[in-house]
Amino acid sequence: MVAHILSTNCAVPQPDPGGADRVSGIEKKPVEFLEISAPGPHYGDGSGVKGDVIGDTKHHGGADKAVYAFESEELAYWEERLGRPCPPGSFGENLTLSGIDASTLVINQELECGSTRLQVSVPRTPCRTFAGWMGVPGWLALFTEHGRAGSYFRVLRPGVIRPGDQLILGDAPSHGITMGMAFRAKMGDRECARAVVEANCLPTLHHEQLQRRL
């Protein structure tokens, strides 16, 4: 199967389901296309998706979390496991992917999508807002244990992405650190953390967080 975009999704603002006194963009609904651009370098600098909403500006937004993607195959997995629908956008993703395993993408690998050029950046950290939105007891532990957390992308070339656009992967960086390894490192796997720190492939903030844990 050719890797492609199944759905492009943008936020439907709502009160934060995790209980914080702020708006949340965790729920996203399919739209006809996304206009993609590079936000500023820091958390709080906004989404890379025009019209998207970020409530937790302390931990979200900015260049390294410009666009979030999750696989349709993983939505199907959780539909079966939870016994309820998980439509595109329901895990907070801007891009619902098909035909690709995001956990195998290599950190800093580049890809073409629509008229954009994106770069694999940092793993998702499941948070209280996500847990409140899902409403599943022990959700953060379940999600972490499964180990498939999608991928954040940074924007190297702005443009437009539509459903049906193919994902064309560039060469993988030689360090070999995958998104799956980076996610496990971030969630407490010390062996993965040592490998990620040694590769020095994450942005400074994320690299130093792992260093401190070791």
C-alpha positions as a Markdown table, in Angstrom:
| # | Residue | x | y | z |
|---|---|---|---|---|
| 1 | Met | 0.0 | 0.0 | 0.0 |
| 2 | Val | 1.3 | 3.5 | -0.9 |
| 3 | Ala | 1.6 | 5.7 | 2.2 |
| 4 | His | -0.8 | 8.6 | 1.9 |
| 5 | Ile | -3.0 | 11.0 | 3.8 |
| 6 | Leu | -6.4 | 9.5 | 4.7 |
| 7 | Ser | -7.8 | 12.7 | 6.4 |
| 8 | Thr | -6.8 | 16.2 | 7.1 |
| 9 | Asn | -8.1 | 17.5 | 10.4 |
| 10 | Cys | -8.4 | 20.8 | 12.3 |
| 11 | Ala | -9.4 | 21.6 | 15.8 |
| 12 | Val | -12.9 | 22.1 | 17.2 |
| 13 | Pro | -12.4 | 24.3 | 20.2 |
| 14 | Gln | -13.9 | 23.2 | 23.5 |
| 15 | Pro | -13.3 | 23.5 | 27.3 |
| 16 | Asp | -10.2 | 21.4 | 28.3 |
| 17 | Pro | -11.5 | 17.9 | 29.0 |
| 18 | Gly | -8.6 | 17.4 | 31.5 |
| 19 | Gly | -10.1 | 20.1 | 33.7 |
| 20 | Ala | -7.7 | 22.9 | 33.1 |
| 21 | Asp | -9.1 | 26.4 | 32.8 |
| 22 | Arg | -8.4 | 26.9 | 29.1 |
| 23 | Val | -9.7 | 26.0 | 25.7 |
| 24 | Ser | -8.5 | 22.8 | 24.1 |
| 25 | Gly | -8.0 | 21.7 | 20.5 |
| 26 | Ile | -7.7 | 18.0 | 21.3 |
| 27 | Glu | -10.8 | 17.1 | 19.1 |
| 28 | Lys | -10.1 | 17.6 | 15.4 |
| 29 | Lys | -12.6 | 17.1 | 12.6 |
| 30 | Pro | -11.9 | 16.4 | 8.9 |
| 31 | Val | -11.6 | 19.4 | 6.6 |
| 32 | Glu | -11.0 | 19.6 | 2.8 |
| 33 | Phe | -7.3 | 20.6 | 3.1 |
| 34 | Leu | -4.8 | 22.1 | 5.5 |
| 35 | Glu | -2.6 | 25.2 | 5.0 |
| 36 | Ile | 0.7 | 24.4 | 6.5 |
| 37 | Ser | 3.4 | 26.9 | 7.6 |
| 38 | Ala | 6.3 | 27.0 | 10.1 |
| 39 | Pro | 5.5 | 28.6 | 13.4 |
| 40 | Gly | 8.0 | 30.3 | 15.6 |
| 41 | Pro | 10.6 | 28.2 | 17.5 |
| 42 | His | 9.1 | 28.0 | 20.9 |
| 43 | Tyr | 6.1 | 26.4 | 22.7 |
| 44 | Gly | 3.3 | 28.9 | 22.5 |
| 45 | Asp | 4.2 | 30.0 | 19.0 |
| 46 | Gly | 1.2 | 28.3 | 17.6 |
| 47 | Ser | 0.4 | 25.5 | 15.3 |
| 48 | Gly | 1.8 | 24.9 | 11.9 |
| 49 | Val | -1.8 | 24.4 | 10.7 |
| 50 | Lys | -3.9 | 27.5 | 9.8 |
| 51 | Gly | -7.0 | 27.7 | 11.9 |
| 52 | Asp | -5.8 | 25.0 | 14.4 |
| 53 | Val | -6.2 | 25.6 | 18.1 |
| 54 | Ile | -3.6 | 25.0 | 20.9 |
| 55 | Gly | -4.8 | 25.4 | 24.5 |
| 56 | Asp | -1.7 | 24.2 | 26.4 |
| 57 | Thr | 0.8 | 26.8 | 25.2 |
| 58 | Lys | 3.3 | 25.7 | 27.8 |
| 59 | His | 3.9 | 22.3 | 26.2 |
| 60 | His | 2.5 | 22.5 | 22.7 |
| 61 | Gly | 3.0 | 24.4 | 19.5 |
| 62 | Gly | 6.2 | 25.8 | 18.0 |
| 63 | Ala | 8.5 | 24.6 | 15.2 |
| 64 | Asp | 9.1 | 21.1 | 16.7 |
| 65 | Lys | 5.4 | 20.4 | 17.2 |
| 66 | Ala | 4.0 | 22.2 | 14.1 |
| 67 | Val | 2.0 | 19.3 | 12.7 |
| 68 | Tyr | 0.9 | 16.1 | 14.5 |
| 69 | Ala | 0.2 | 12.8 | 12.6 |
| 70 | Phe | -1.3 | 9.5 | 13.7 |
| 71 | Glu | -2.1 | 6.3 | 11.7 |
| 72 | Ser | -5.5 | 5.1 | 10.6 |
| 73 | Glu | -4.3 | 1.6 | 11.4 |
| 74 | Glu | -3.8 | 2.6 | 15.0 |
| 75 | Leu | -7.2 | 4.2 | 15.2 |
| 76 | Ala | -8.6 | 0.9 | 14.0 |
| 77 | Tyr | -6.6 | -0.9 | 16.7 |
| 78 | Trp | -8.0 | 1.3 | 19.4 |
| 79 | Glu | -11.5 | 1.0 | 18.0 |
| 80 | Glu | -11.3 | -2.8 | 18.5 |
| 81 | Arg | -9.6 | -2.6 | 21.9 |
| 82 | Leu | -11.9 | 0.0 | 23.3 |
| 83 | Gly | -15.1 | -1.1 | 21.6 |
| 84 | Arg | -16.0 | 2.3 | 20.3 |
| 85 | Pro | -15.5 | 4.5 | 17.2 |
| 86 | Cys | -12.2 | 6.3 | 16.8 |
| 87 | Pro | -12.7 | 8.4 | 13.7 |
| 88 | Pro | -10.0 | 10.5 | 12.0 |
| 89 | Gly | -8.9 | 13.4 | 14.2 |
| 90 | Ser | -10.1 | 11.8 | 17.4 |
| 91 | Phe | -6.6 | 11.3 | 18.7 |
| 92 | Gly | -5.9 | 15.0 | 18.2 |
| 93 | Glu | -4.0 | 14.5 | 14.9 |
| 94 | Asn | -3.9 | 17.0 | 12.1 |
| 95 | Leu | -2.9 | 14.3 | 9.6 |
| 96 | Thr | -4.4 | 10.8 | 9.6 |
| 97 | Leu | -1.9 | 8.6 | 7.8 |
| 98 | Ser | -2.5 | 5.3 | 6.0 |
| 99 | Gly | -0.1 | 2.7 | 4.8 |
| 100 | Ile | 2.8 | 3.7 | 7.1 |
| 101 | Asp | 4.0 | 2.9 | 10.6 |
| 102 | Ala | 5.0 | 6.2 | 12.2 |
| 103 | Ser | 7.0 | 4.5 | 14.9 |
| 104 | Thr | 9.5 | 3.4 | 12.2 |
| 105 | Leu | 10.2 | 6.9 | 11.0 |
| 106 | Val | 13.6 | 8.1 | 11.9 |
| 107 | Ile | 14.2 | 11.3 | 13.8 |
| 108 | Asn | 15.0 | 14.2 | 11.4 |
| 109 | Gln | 14.0 | 12.1 | 8.4 |
| 110 | Glu | 12.4 | 14.4 | 5.7 |
| 111 | Leu | 9.3 | 13.7 | 3.6 |
| 112 | Glu | 7.3 | 15.3 | 0.9 |
| 113 | Cys | 3.5 | 15.6 | 1.3 |
| 114 | Gly | 1.3 | 17.6 | -1.0 |
| 115 | Ser | 3.2 | 20.8 | -1.7 |
| 116 | Thr | 5.0 | 20.7 | 1.7 |
| 117 | Arg | 8.2 | 19.3 | 2.9 |
| 118 | Leu | 8.1 | 18.1 | 6.5 |
| 119 | Gln | 10.7 | 16.6 | 8.9 |
| 120 | Val | 10.2 | 14.0 | 11.7 |
| 121 | Ser | 10.8 | 15.9 | 14.9 |
| 122 | Val | 9.8 | 14.8 | 18.4 |
| 123 | Pro | 7.5 | 12.2 | 20.1 |
| 124 | Arg | 4.1 | 12.9 | 21.6 |
| 125 | Thr | 3.9 | 13.0 | 25.4 |
| 126 | Pro | 0.4 | 11.8 | 26.4 |
| 127 | Cys | -1.1 | 14.3 | 28.9 |
| 128 | Arg | -4.0 | 15.0 | 31.2 |
| 129 | Thr | -6.0 | 16.6 | 28.4 |
| 130 | Phe | -5.6 | 13.5 | 26.2 |
| 131 | Ala | -6.6 | 11.3 | 29.1 |
| 132 | Gly | -9.7 | 13.4 | 29.9 |
| 133 | Trp | -10.7 | 13.4 | 26.3 |
| 134 | Met | -10.5 | 9.7 | 26.0 |
| 135 | Gly | -12.2 | 9.0 | 29.3 |
| 136 | Val | -10.6 | 5.6 | 29.7 |
| 137 | Pro | -9.4 | 4.5 | 33.1 |
| 138 | Gly | -5.6 | 4.2 | 33.1 |
| 139 | Trp | -5.5 | 5.6 | 29.5 |
| 140 | Leu | -2.0 | 7.2 | 29.7 |
| 141 | Ala | -0.5 | 3.9 | 30.9 |
| 142 | Leu | -2.4 | 1.9 | 28.2 |
| 143 | Phe | -1.3 | 4.3 | 25.4 |
| 144 | Thr | 2.3 | 4.3 | 26.6 |
| 145 | Glu | 2.5 | 0.5 | 26.9 |
| 146 | His | 1.2 | 0.1 | 23.4 |
| 147 | Gly | 4.1 | 2.3 | 22.2 |
| 148 | Arg | 2.6 | 3.7 | 19.0 |
| 149 | Ala | 2.3 | 7.5 | 19.5 |
| 150 | Gly | 2.3 | 8.9 | 16.0 |
| 151 | Ser | 4.7 | 11.6 | 15.1 |
| 152 | Tyr | 5.2 | 15.3 | 15.3 |
| 153 | Phe | 6.6 | 17.1 | 12.2 |
| 154 | Arg | 8.4 | 20.4 | 11.7 |
| 155 | Val | 7.8 | 22.3 | 8.5 |
| 156 | Leu | 10.7 | 22.8 | 6.1 |
| 157 | Arg | 8.6 | 24.1 | 3.2 |
| 158 | Pro | 5.1 | 25.5 | 3.7 |
| 159 | Gly | 2.2 | 24.5 | 1.4 |
| 160 | Val | -1.1 | 22.6 | 1.3 |
| 161 | Ile | -1.9 | 19.0 | 2.2 |
| 162 | Arg | -5.1 | 17.3 | 1.1 |
| 163 | Pro | -6.6 | 13.8 | 1.6 |
| 164 | Gly | -5.1 | 11.4 | -0.9 |
| 165 | Asp | -1.7 | 13.1 | -1.0 |
| 166 | Gln | 1.1 | 10.6 | -0.9 |
| 167 | Leu | 3.9 | 10.6 | 1.6 |
| 168 | Ile | 7.3 | 10.4 | -0.1 |
| 169 | Leu | 10.0 | 9.5 | 2.4 |
| 170 | Gly | 13.5 | 10.9 | 2.1 |
| 171 | Asp | 16.6 | 8.9 | 3.1 |
| 172 | Ala | 16.7 | 8.0 | 6.8 |
| 173 | Pro | 19.5 | 9.6 | 8.9 |
| 174 | Ser | 22.3 | 7.3 | 9.7 |
| 175 | His | 21.9 | 7.5 | 13.5 |
| 176 | Gly | 18.9 | 5.1 | 13.2 |
| 177 | Ile | 16.8 | 6.5 | 16.1 |
| 178 | Thr | 13.2 | 5.9 | 15.3 |
| 179 | Met | 10.1 | 7.7 | 16.6 |
| 180 | Gly | 9.2 | 4.5 | 18.5 |
| 181 | Met | 12.6 | 4.5 | 20.3 |
| 182 | Ala | 12.3 | 8.2 | 21.0 |
| 183 | Phe | 8.8 | 7.8 | 22.5 |
| 184 | Arg | 9.9 | 4.9 | 24.7 |
| 185 | Ala | 12.9 | 7.0 | 25.9 |
| 186 | Lys | 10.7 | 9.9 | 26.7 |
| 187 | Met | 8.3 | 7.6 | 28.7 |
| 188 | Gly | 11.0 | 6.2 | 30.9 |
| 189 | Asp | 12.9 | 3.4 | 29.0 |
| 190 | Arg | 16.5 | 4.1 | 30.1 |
| 191 | Glu | 18.1 | 1.9 | 27.5 |
| 192 | Cys | 16.3 | 3.8 | 24.7 |
| 193 | Ala | 17.1 | 7.1 | 26.5 |
| 194 | Arg | 20.8 | 6.3 | 26.5 |
| 195 | Ala | 20.7 | 5.5 | 22.8 |
| 196 | Val | 18.8 | 8.6 | 21.9 |
| 197 | Val | 21.1 | 10.8 | 24.0 |
| 198 | Glu | 24.2 | 9.2 | 22.4 |
| 199 | Ala | 22.8 | 9.9 | 18.9 |
| 200 | Asn | 22.1 | 13.6 | 19.9 |
| 201 | Cys | 19.3 | 13.8 | 17.3 |
| 202 | Leu | 16.6 | 15.6 | 19.3 |
| 203 | Pro | 16.2 | 19.4 | 19.7 |
| 204 | Thr | 18.2 | 20.8 | 22.6 |
| 205 | Leu | 15.3 | 21.0 | 25.1 |
| 206 | His | 14.3 | 17.3 | 24.6 |
| 207 | His | 17.9 | 16.1 | 24.5 |
| 208 | Glu | 18.7 | 17.8 | 27.8 |
| 209 | Gln | 15.5 | 16.4 | 29.4 |
| 210 | Leu | 16.7 | 12.9 | 28.7 |
| 211 | Gln | 20.2 | 13.7 | 29.8 |
| 212 | Arg | 18.9 | 14.8 | 33.2 |
| 213 | Arg | 16.9 | 11.6 | 33.6 |
| 214 | Leu | 20.0 | 9.6 | 33.1 |
